[in-house]
């Protein structure tokens, strides 16, 4: 999942530099969603509510 976050960040940066603001915004929205999912999963694992093997 971290791989997808990095890919979307690179896409957003390049699109922003090239002036494609709608594409950059869409990529950043995807990044925000993935980061939120990762943070929630991390907190669940730390609190011991979910065991990921």
N, C-alpha and C positions, 0 to 999 in steps of 0.2 A: 504494500500500500504506500510505503514511503517512496517507492520508485515512481508511482503514478503522481504523487504530490510534486516531486521534483520535475517530472516531465511537464506537468501542467504549469508550474512556475516558469519554466524556460519558455514555453509557448506564450504565456502571458507577457513575459518580458520582451520577447522578440516582436510580438504583435503590438505591444505598446510603443516600441521604438519605431515601428513602421507605420504607426498611425491608425492601426485597426483596433479602435477602441472597443467595439462591440465584441470582437473575438477575445480581446484581453480581459474584458469584464466577465465573459462566460467562463474563461479558463480560471479566473480568480474565484468565481463562485464555486466551481468544482473543487478547487483547492480548499476553500473554507469548509465545504461539506465533508471532505475526506479528513481534514484535520480534526473536525468536531467528532467524527466517528472514531478516529484513533484515540482521542482524549477520553471519550466515554469508555471505550474498551480498556484503556490503560487504568482508569480509575476503578472499574469493576474488578480487574485483575488484582490491583493493589489492595482493594478492600476484601478480597477473597470471595467475592460473590460468583465469579466465573473462573473456572479452571481451564486454562488453555494448554494443551499438551503439545 
